[in-house]
Amino acid sequence: MVNCLGLVSTLLLARLLTPADFGIVAIATVLQLIIAAVTNLSLAEALIQHEDPQPRHFDTVWTLGVLRSALAAAVYALAAPWVARAFGEPRLEPVMAVLALGIFLTGLANPRRVMMQKKLIFWQDFMLKVGEKLTAVIVTVTIALLFRSYWALVWGVVAGQLAHLLISYSILPYRPRPGLSGARMLFGFSVWLTLGQVVNTINWRFDQLLVGKFIGPAALGLYTVGDNLAVMPTREATQPLTETLYPAFAQLSREPDRLRSAYQSAQALVTATALPLGIGMALLARPLVLAAMGQKWEGAVLVIQGLASIFALQTLGALAQPLAMALGRTRSLFNRDAVMFCVRLPIIIGGIAAAGLPGLIAGRIVAGLIAMIFNMTLVRGLIALPLGGQVAANRRALLSVAAMALAVLACRHMWEDGHSLAELLMTILLQVTLGALVYCGTSVLLWRLAGQPPGPESDVKRVLLALVDRVRPHDPRLQGTPR
């Protein structure tokens, strides 16, 4: 739901604003994310890992959050003039001044909201995220319709952060009491996770600053929007599950065999769901961009094609993060992120220097494949699951996606991408239908040939049978029929 709102917002704003508008705000928001990561203490994750957090722990998290956000907002605002001069873009200074307010607001949020994840309570977390995103979308689209200005993106961010703050206190009671008595215990878990997040954020956001500096705001807008659209199908498929896996894995952390089995089942389900969506997004990139955003965004097609494909493949190791956190192995995550930073940065810089934006996309594909191997190696060290075993658990999904991609590419000549909206929509419909039929059909065939082993296919079959079983008694025609 949240990501669907984000998709609708992005497509509407792409019609109303220009790539350069997105590029200006992207520079400011990347710097905001880096400042947030550098000052973030990862205390919410420590509360989830703690067996029985007490009120003093929540008070400590709130107090440190306020101090952190105040410091981060001040540093960010003071850096605005220097950043504007460095990028040769004076509009960055007022943008960063407004976004500094949003940084401060994030530190005031209710720390007890993390208990929704710990206790696997979803409706309150759903309300929090939907309320935040819906507010941001309404404010952003309204301002964009009225003024056609990049300020719509800026005030939308701040409005969403304010909504998050207010909703967090409305759904869970909490009265802040400043204090630091629980700091020592919380820092013991979070220090390595914090360092890892700093390295990881810089690692995965620094390329946007390079594009903004050396290629320009318009190219950055294409890159940023393309990146957001590319990750959306994979994130939509995996985020609801991965958010529950950290506390779920934590409950099994003292039972290695059950944890290994749970990891394999979850990983197979994530891959079987996310892989076809990500590859499908890459196949649909051109008609989707032209139909939804118009000709001015055609430069984002290459970005979506390359990044959606690598995001899909990276789901093979996507669960390494919640697994390591559940086992308290946050230092392992930091070591992984530090090594990936040293590997990824030269690849990205070399790609931009060699071929600009296309070179950057090629560099990210190479770096993404390396990151996937790193994650799978980390899983092997955590739960003694060999790389071959990790791939084997996803073999049917990989083969089915390959069949889907080959079928769509082979039949593409039958429907040349048109230019009218009706032709583009028909192209999308035909490709989606063919891809879905080939993927599902191949998956079922391979599953049956393998002897119908436990896996995503058997889970889907179980759900479908349960639905049929629930519906059947309510059908008057079936009353009294032997079952």
C-alpha positions, 0 to 999 in steps of 0.5 A, a space after each residue: 500500500 505504502 509503495 503503491 502510494 509512492 508509485 502513484 506519486 512519482 508518476 503524477 509528479 513526473 508529469 508535472 515536474 521536470 527531471 531537473 526539478 527532481 535533480 535539485 531535490 535529490 542532491 539535498 535529500 541525499 545529503 540529508 540521508 548521509 547526515 542522518 546515517 552518520 548521526 543515527 544510533 540504531 537504537 530502535 534495532 537494539 530495542 527489538 533485539 533486547 528481550 525485555 526493554 524497560 521504560 528507561 530504555 525508551 526514555 534513553 532512545 527518545 533523549 538521544 534521538 532528540 539530541 541527535 536530530 538537533 545536531 544533525 539539523 544544525 549541521 545540515 543547515 549550516 552546510 547549505 551555503 557551502 553545498 550550494 556553491 560546490 554544486 553551482 546551484 543557489 536553489 539548494 540553500 533554501 531547500 536544505 534550510 527547509 529540509 533541516 526542519 524535517 530532520 529535527 522532527 524525526 528525532 521527536 518521534 515516539 520510540 515505542 513504535 518499534 514494539 509493533 515490529 518486535 511483537 509482530 503487530 501490523 495494523 498500527 505499523 500499517 497506519 503509521 506508514 500509510 498516514 505518513 506517505 498519504 500526507 506526503 503524497 497529498 501535499 506534494 501533488 497539491 503544491 505541484 498542481 498549483 505551482 509546478 515547482 520543485 518545492 512540492 517535493 521539499 514540502 512533501 518530505 517535511 509534511 510526511 515527517 510531521 505526520 509520522 511524528 503525530 501519528 506515532 504518539 496517537 497509536 501508542 501511549 508514551 510520555 517522554 522523560 529525558 534520561 540516559 540510564 539505558 544507554 550503555 546496554 543499547 550502545 553495546 548492540 547498536 555501535 557496529 550496526 550504526 557504523 555499518 549504516 554510515 558506510 552503507 548509506 554513503 556507499 549507495 548514495 554517493 553516486 547521486 552526488 557524483 551525477 549531480 556534480 559532474 553530469 548535471 541536475 537533469 541527468 540526476 533527475 532521470 537517474 533518481 526517478 529511474 532508480 526509485 521506479 526500478 527498486 519499487 517492484 522488488 521492494 513491494 514484494 519483499 518489504 512486508 516479509 523482510 520487516 517481520 523476519 528480523 524479530 521472527 529470526 530473533 525468536 529462533 536464534 538459539 535453535 540453529 536447525 529451525 533457523 536454517 530451515 526458516 531462512 531457506 523457506 523465507 528466502 525461496 518465497 522472497 525470490 519466487 515473488 520478487 525476481 519475476 517482478 523485478 525482471 518484468 519491470 526491466 522488460 516493461 521499462 520503455 512502454 511504461 515510462 512513455 505511457 506514464 511519464 511522457 517522452 521527456 523521461 525516456 532517458 530513465 528507460 536505461 536506468 530502469 532496465 539495468 537496475 531493476 534486473 540487478 535488484 531482482 537478482 540481489 534478492 538471492 542474498 537479501 535476507 542476510 541483513 535481518 539474519 545477522 541482526 537477529 543473531 547479534 552479528 552486527 559487526 559482520 554487517 559492518 565488515 561487509 559494508 566496509 569491504 563493499 564500500 572499497 569495492 563499489 566506489 572505484 567501480 562507480 567512479 570508473 563507470 561515470 568517468 568512462 561513459 557517463 550515466 550508461 557507465 554508471 549503470 554498468 558499474 552498478 550492475 557489476 557492483 550489485 553482483 559482487 554484493 549478492 555474492 558477499 551477502 550469500 557468503 555472509 549467510 554461509 558463515 552465519 548458519 552454515 548454509 553453503 552457497 550451492 544450497 542457497 542457489 538450489 533453493 531458488 533454482 525453479 524461480 531462476 529457471 522460470 524467470 529465464 523462460 519468462 524473459 526469453 518468451 517476452 523478448 522472442 515475441 516482442 517483434 509481434 507488438 512494436 512499441 507504439 507512440 499513442 497511449 492506447 498502443 503503449 497500454 496494449 503493449 504493456 498488457 500483452 507483455 504482462 499477460 505473456 510473462 505471467 503465463 510463462 512464469 507461472 506455467 514453468 514454475 508449476 511444471 518444474 515443481 511437479 517434475 521435482 516431485 512437488 517438494 516443500 517450497 513457494 509453490 506448495 505454499 501457494 497451493 495450500 493457500 488456494 485450497 484453504 480459500 476454496 475450503 472456506 468459500 465452499 460451505 457458503 455456496 448454497 449449491 454445495 450444501 449437503 454435498 459430500 466432501 
